[in-house]
Amino acid sequence: MSFFQCRRFQFFDLERVDRDLSIKENLKGYEIQCGASGRGRIFLGDSEGYVHSISRQLDALTLGRTHPNGIIQMQQMKQSAILATLGVDAPDVFCVKFWDENLLDIEASKSQLLLKKEIKLSRTVAPTCFAVHENLQLLCVGFSDGLLQLYRGEVTRNRNLKLRTLMFNGDHGKFTGLFFKALDLSVILFASSTQSVFSFDVTNKDREAKIQGDNPGCNLNCSCYTDGASEDHFIVGRSDAVYCYTHEGKGPCYGFDGDKHMLHYFRGYLLIITNISIENCSMTVFDCNNKFVAFSSNISMAEPIRVAAGEWGCLFLITSDGSVWQLKEKDWQTKMGVFYKKNHYDLAIKVAKSNNIDADGMADIFRLYGDHLYAKGDLDGAIRQYCKTVGKLEASYVVRQYLDASRIMNLLEYLEVVHSTGYATPDLTTLLLNCLTKLKLHDKIEHYVQDPSCHFLEPETAIQVFRRGGMSKQAYKLAEKHHLYGSALQILLEDIKDPSREEVYNILEKIVLDQNADAEAILKRFGNSLVHLVGQVDSRSDGWKKIVRLLCESPAKRDLVELFIGRKEILIPLLENICQEFQTNDGPLMNLLLEAYLIQWSASNMADEGESEGDSAVNEKILALLSKAPNCQSWDWARALFACKKAGYTRGEIIAYEKKGLHNDLLAIRYADAQKTPSSWTCFIETCRKYARSKPSLWKDAFYLITLPTNESSQNQEVSQCPEAIVEEILSKLLEENLMEPLPIIDRLCKTRIKLGSVRSFLTKVLDRKDIEEDEKTCKKLQEETSAVRRHIENIRNKPSLFQGSRCNACQQKLDFPSVHFLCLHSFHQQCFDSFAEDERQCPVCWSKNKNILGPELPEIKLNRAALDADFKMKLGTAKSNAFSVLADFFSKGIFRDEQVRQNHPSGSRKFVEKLKTYQPQVEEVKTEGRLRLKEGTKSGFSKPASVTVTSIESYLESVKPETESARDFGARMTATAPALSSSMPFPRVQVSGSGSVTQPAKSNIGSLKASQKSNEQKVIVESTTVHRSIAEAAASTTTRASTGKNMNPFEDEEDTSNPFLSSVPAQKSSNPFEEDDDYDSSLNPFAE
Amino acid sequence: MSYAYLFKYIIIGDTGVGKSCLLLQFTDKRFQPVHDLTIGVEFGARMITIDGKQIKLQIWDTAGQEAFRSITRSYYRGAAGALLVYDITRRDTFNHLTTWLEDARQHSNSNMVIMLIGNKSDLDARREVKKEEGEVFAREHGLIFMETSAKTAANVEEAFINTAKEIYEKIQEGVFDINNEANGIKIGPQHSPTNPQSPAGGPGSSQGSGCC
């Protein structure tokens, strides 16, 4: 009845093997007594002592007679090709024989077992069973009278054998089974008799001992040994059950009742054959590992089964008459199919495990089991199975099922397993966390968040989920745990309303210190929020300092600067840090720092008027920065200057000007400074001395500065006047270096409050100079020449001219009629003139000379103005020393002239006359001014101002030439200083234009006017007069006059307009090359507006 | 694995009270809700530590059904301890305790430590046998009592270990003859004070095994 309690399956097919005929023939009617198998062959022994073998092809072969009177038992050695037989050689003579199998395969047809050795038993009592240990050192024989003998020695050689009797006759009956068991250190002999079961320790010679004994025993063939199974058992089949013994004692037992006929163990299965009746027996195959019946059947057999041999994956059963039955195991899929069909998933799993199925196969079974349980409604059980499929089965398969059923707890269980095994995907993580939040399992969440062993594969996802779920703190902790400081910072700044500063600092610290973190990107990303946060913090707190320090440690600090503009409390330390170890391209940053300092400086200045401590500290910092910053290539002085100027930081300005080489601006500052504090005058003059060495014109600037007329507003204040010594020095320098002509100096000095006393020495020096006399001489000479020319003209006009030339000036032949005579007293043959002259109104001889003077109007220049411009630029660029002469040269060529005027001569000039009239009021003004100045001039004792003026032009030109500055720069300087000075300048045009300086002083002194006029006129019309070249050029540069003088008779002009040179005053407005100069680089002077 | 002592246990009780589950929980630390009926006797082993000594527990888990009673009886003799299990949700299993106890007392050696176990304590809602009743029964029969749950593993370890402790104490007191393996106690290979072969061997031992 106990059979019904085991689950049973039919995993074997029992069939009779048809090719058994040959065995039967070979048997010749004798009975099979025993058998042995292993090593790919089944041996059978019959009652006549013949041994038969069955090969894999189920071919039977008789191998010869081993024991003449029958074989009792045989054993196949597993580790060596030896077959051991126990048989009857003669009545009452029993032998154990060892046969060599090695030769069996060579000649299959004639195969014979080769006898190796035989041991003749000493007793005449019939033995029932025997066992040979695999090491071939032990042989045990059990006898029918209950005696047990043990041979020790080399049994296969029958040498030195020691015989020992383990058991003497007793009531335990005949022995039915003997098995050796080799343990690590000992050898156990299991023995079963009909009444008892024993085990002996036979490890040591002469110390064999019985370990245990149990009742009752079993029949022949009803004991076996489970070799190779996980736990070795000696199995004994009794009528009530099958008992297992281990070397430690009794083991489990299986409740199969019935009269046992045979037990055989094979590949984890136990075959139990039970006699039901004489002809019928029941056959059961029991799976010892998984505890189920794999096969059971009742069969009727005419002859009893004598041999069971497991070979070639099958179990062969051979009856005494030689019939062969085969138990064939079904294939794996079939077995599993049966399990599934019967819903024995647990068994399927067990069997699969014991069969070492791979993980994929297992997962499949688990999934099927899970599906089955799910279908049954056992969701808890199902999920447990699904959990085992993690990693093999697509997670969505499970998730979907449990989403449908909304069994969130189960889902959670599954997801947790998924996560703990590391197969989580972002989606699953999201799902898990959503489950946790939904179920409000805060402990679990905390566990996931805090436990360092719980690592999310993609923590970013988890963080996102937490954030979306409003669990910022958890998200934050998670981010921190996974070292995602960027995310952590983001959470702090964006999610947590009022984050603790400490936390922010910590995170920042980590970001900055963590090598892996992309600090730059993170800080850039959150910089703004950070700044916002920072804005709420008291800048004197420790945390504040910490944050600053952290930022300073950041590798990306340069990029961070822009974030903190407007937050000087953080910007300044940051920049300071950067500037400590600046790189070449940090110039802008240092500029920035300077500006920040200046803001600070002006703020503190505003706060307390006096010089506070903080102020001076800032001061020092600025100065230090200014001294250091220029090492940096990209440092921008202009910017620094602008900043200083804006902040009113004079010291900075001074340094900037010095560095930038704007010495005159520096001077201006010094001057302004000196005006406030008298002690600074020394500074002022020092500056002059220092830089004037390389740039003497600085003295001139200084002069202009000290002679600046005090304006209305400053008049009210107490202004310190320039000390006399300084004035003297400047004036003397001016004179020494020939920087200025004395006349404009004096002119300027007249306008200031400078006392005469301080100018005295200067005046005397000027008056002592000899060049006045030279000038006078020149003047005189020129006057004479002019009057000579005048006379000549007069003569030509009013007196008859006598043409006495007798030779043609062209061919030098004697003059013939017809002839052409010019007033210049050149005469030509008509023929010569026609061929020689280019213009019939011009004397060909004089024409070449006149051409030089009238150059600007030449047609080829008119043609190619663009080329001229280019030429001008080129020459100006190359001309360093004589820039002004180049300028003047081109001026004379009319490059600066208005195109229209030049093209329409007559109308242009007429227009010009009209223009003159409109300018009349200004002219009048200048006139009066000139008169006033004339008075002053006479007062000062100038007898010949005109000559002074002429030389002043010369000297001015001379002074310009050595200037290292290019002509362009010169122009720039002019325009730059002009507006600043013009308002209070007594004669601004002197500065602006060379020609102006000629005319105005001329106007101012009527006495010298005519002389001046004459000298200029000469240059226009008279070729023969030699005039100083520079004067000629300067005069020629007066475009307007050149144009008027060309077409009209200059001497008529004189009558028309009282002073032809008045025209030059307005005219130069349009012709002044400097006023319209586009090339001026405003960057040179940042304050030029 | 080496051990100081080997104790043999037997678990007895009516069918379905959870004997196999107790064993499984103790040896494998898992619970199998659906368990096949035990056919005959199953077997489990686990090492525990008592008093700093390694002790191997060999546990025979017997079939509760009446049909196997004769088989299980043969296992009493070699056991040093017995867990007598009943189901607190089934009164009849409690009522049968006397029969089991008699059986055990009759077939085992007198020193066997018996622990009474009321299993399935997790199913408190379906309880039929009060804990007090179990305690009273245990006191009357000189047993140790404990309620366990093989499902939640509550008290399972304790049940086995307390029994082992009791046996160990008895060994210390000299109540058990540790050299007689019929008592279900075996001394580990390296701990044996005398040669294990000495008590056995010779015709005397075969005589001894023959009797009883």
Interface residues (C-beta under 8 A of the other chain):
Chain A: M1 S2 Q5 C6 R7 M167 F168 G170 D171 H172 S196 F198 D201 R207 A209 K210 I211 Q212 G213 D214 N215 D240 A241 V242 C244 E248 G249 K250 G251 P252 C253 Y254 G255 F256 K291 F292 D346 G381
Chain B: L6 K8 Q32 P33 V34 D36 L37 I39 G40 V41 E42 F43 Q58 W60 A63 Q65 A67 F68 S70 I71 S74 Y75 G78 E181 K186 Q197 A200 G201 P203 S205 S206 S209 G210
